[in-house]
Amino acid sequence: MSKHLQRDIERLKINLLALGAMVEESVFRAVQAIEHWDGVLASRVIEEDHQIDQLELEVEEECLKILALHQPVATDLRFIVAVLKIDNDLERIGDLAVNLAERALLLSRAERIQTPFDLPGMAVKVQSMLRRSLDAFVNLNAAAAREVCAADDEVDQINRSMYSLVLGSLRQRPEQAESYVHLLTASRLLERISDHATNIAEDVIYLVEGEIVRHQTWKYRPGPGGGLASPSGGAHGGASTGTSGGSPTSGSDRGR
């Protein structure tokens, strides 16, 4: 890797992590806003979303510039491809945080009701998935990325269980139907954020191992024997670890 390419890749990584930090903060604030029915905080999330959009464009432009000027290959090319995909997922998560804040804004204008399900607990799991997927990228840790992918099933199950809980509350207090719908939508938005966190984790696996695991959940879902489940329902000892290069800095709503 030339010194110029290494410098540009390092700067790209720094900017992507800055974007990740901004998105994490946006999601955190949106969750706080909806948990506390805080219209002021929700408005801040909405107003500051343009900063995420701007940085997302800058990261994309940097990727295209590196591709044009340096024509990277092997691990370096995988890094650029992964960054382009992660960049897009982070921007989408930012948009979902805005959608979440918009629900909080609407709730802040209504009579406060008790949430019929554990929305804070679900939010904690989703934020953890996002944080761990970015940590896996920083550390080039495919094993940690697979753990994030496997955690998505739990969030999906929580989201599915919300419907029956909200339905029961609607029968008891039909006059609060609008607020319950907003809360149910918030659950769905959190589930979509977890999907994008899973996308990021899948891109980390691609970056580290050169393996595309998208649409192949059996490759990271735990099997009955403690290994990973196979397509036929069995298990094998572990995932492929056939790396084809080292760290790119040391020497060399997709499908949901």
Sequence and secondary structure as in RCSB ss.txt:
>XXXX:A:sequence
MSKHLQRDIERLKINLLALGAMVEESVFRAVQAIEHWDGVLASRVIEEDHQIDQLELEVEEECLKILALHQPVAT
DLRFIVAVLKIDNDLERIGDLAVNLAERALLLSRAERIQTPFDLPGMAVKVQSMLRRSLDAFVNLNAAAAREVCA
ADDEVDQINRSMYSLVLGSLRQRPEQAESYVHLLTASRLLERISDHATNIAEDVIYLVEGEIVRHQTWKYRPGPG
GGLASPSGGAHGGASTGTSGGSPTSGSDRGR
>XXXX:A:secstr
  HHHHHHHHHHHHHHHHHHHHHHHHHHHHHHHHHHT HHHHHHHHHTHHHHHHHHHHHHHHHHHHHHHH   HH
HHHHHHHHHHHHHHHHHHHHHHHHHHHHHHHHHTS     SS HHHHHHHHHHHHHHHHHHHHHT HHHHHHHHH
HHHHHHHHHHHHHHHHHHHHHH GGGHHHHHHHHHHHHHHHHHHHHHHHHHHHHHHHHH    TT GGGTSB TT
SSEE TTS EES       S  TTTT  TT 
